[in-house]
Amino acid sequence: MSCNPESRYEILTFFFDGVPRPGGAGLATTPGGFPVLEPMGVMADVDLTLNQAGNSQHRASRDCRRCHEEGSRWARMQLHNSLPQLCYECHTDYNAVRGYVHGPVAVGACLFCHDPHRSSYLRLLKAPQPDLCYQCHDIGDISAIPDHREELDGVCTRCHEAHISLDSKLLKPQIKK
């Protein structure tokens, strides 16, 4: 297969949204031909909606150099900072904020819940709620709590914060105890 700009565009648009047309002005590209996107602020690097392919994509993953070392093929696999410090370059360090911190966040295990590149679920989650939550929280213990009736839709983050809260059960402020 040829690596001319039009062929590269066709291949890249099959896998990624937002690939500029060949000859398009204004977007810098990586050596691999991917668009370089400028940081847009805390949490702006996460597409909070699913794209046409049904995936949520971390915008930082469109420019490997934002997280990975440049150089040889093996060097690209190396992160330029350790986790979770790499995540904190763009996202909030919840350990620096006052409140009760969710266990995975407290130990800097962002990748326990999130995929760093893309996901079939919003916010780059590795699994849908409540399945992701049940990896640590026992379903029997949760269903025994009076406010966790079967009528609930199973979206834990409707009532609970995923990262930090002023409440020990990570309840959102609008939820009455």
N, C-alpha and C positions, 0 to 999 in steps of 0.2 A: 504494500500500500504506500502511496506517495505521502510525503510529509509537506505538501504545499499548503499555504495558508487556508485555502478553502476546505481541503480535506481535514486539516487540524480543527477548523471551526465546526465542521459537521460532527466529528468525533466528540469534541469537548461539550457541545450543546446536548449531546445524547446523555451525558453524565452530570452536567452542571448547568445551573441557571445563571444568567447574567454574563455569559461569555460575549465579548464585543465582536462584531463582524470584522473580518480582515480589512485593514485600511481605515478602521474607525479611529477618529481622533480623540485625544484626551486621556486615554487610559494607559498607564504604564503596565508592562507585563513582566512576569518572571522569566528566567531563562527557558522554562518549559512552556511558555506561552500563556500562562494563567494571568488574569488581571490582578493587579496589586490594588487592594482596597485600603484606604486610609482608615485609621482607627476613628470610630464615631462616638466614643465615650463609653462609660461603664454600661454593660449589658446590651449595648447596641449591636454587638457582634453576633448576636444570636437571632436567627430568624424565628420569630415567635408564631409564625404561621407555616403551615405545610406548603411546600412548593407543588408544582404540577405532577411531579413523580411520586408525591405522597411522602416526601422526606422533609425533615427540618435540617438545615445545614448551618454549621458554624461558619460565619463569613471569614473568620481568620484562616480556615482551612483552604481558602482559595489562594492564599499566598503562603506557601510552606515556610518561607523565611520568617514569618511572624513568630513561629514557635520553634522551628528546627534550624540547626546549624547549616550554613551554606558549605558547598565544597563537593567532595566525592559522594557517590551514591550512598555509602555507609554513613557519611557524616550527616546527610540529610535526615537520617533516622534519629540522630542525637538531638535532644532538646537543648536550647540555649540557656535554660534555667531549670532548676529542679521543681517538681510539683510539691505543693500547690502554688509556690511563688510565681510560676509561669502563668497560672490562671489569674493571680492577683495583679498582674501587669495591666489587665483590662477589667477584671471583675472585682467586686467588693470582697475584701478580706473580712469575713464575718467574725473572726476571732478578735478583731480590733474594735468591734462594736459591742456595746453593753447589752447583755441579755443571755438567755439560755440558748446554747448552740446545739444543733442536731449532731449526733454522734459522728457520722461520716465527715461532716464539715469540720468538727472540732479536731479531727486527726488529719485533715487535709486530703481526704480521699474523694476528691471531686469525681474521679473516674469510676467510683463505685456505682454512682447513679447516672452519670452523664457520659455520653460518647463524645470524644473531642472533635470529631469530624462531621458526622451526619447520623440521623436517626429517623426512624419511622414515626417517632412520637415527638410532641411539642417539647420545647426546651431541651432538646437533645437527650431525653431520658432513654435509658437502655431498655426499659420495659414499660408497659402501661401501668397506671395506678389502678387498683391497689397491688397488683402483682409485684411491682418493684418494692413496695413497702413491706410486703409479706416475706421478702428475703431475709429481713431482720426481725420484724414484728410478728409474733405468733397470731395466726388468724383466730384461734380459739380464745386467746386473751382479749383480742380486739372485739370480737363479737359478744363477749361477756359484759362489755361496758354498756350501760343502759342507753347512752346516746348514739350507739352504733347499731341502729336497727337495720333490718334487711331493706327497708324502704330507701335508705341512703344510696346514692348512685355510685359509690365506690371511688369517688375522686377525693382522696384524702386532703388535698390542698384547698378544698373549698372551706375547710374549717381550720386546718393546721398549716403553719408556715413550714416550708421545706428546709430553711437554713437557720433562721434565728427568730426568737420571739421573747417578749418580756414575760410570758407565761411558761411555767415549767413543762407543760404538756405541748408546747409550741402552738397553742391556740392563737388564732388571729384575734385582734382586739375586739372586733364586732361580735364574736361568738360569746354568748352568755354561758357561764359555768353552772 
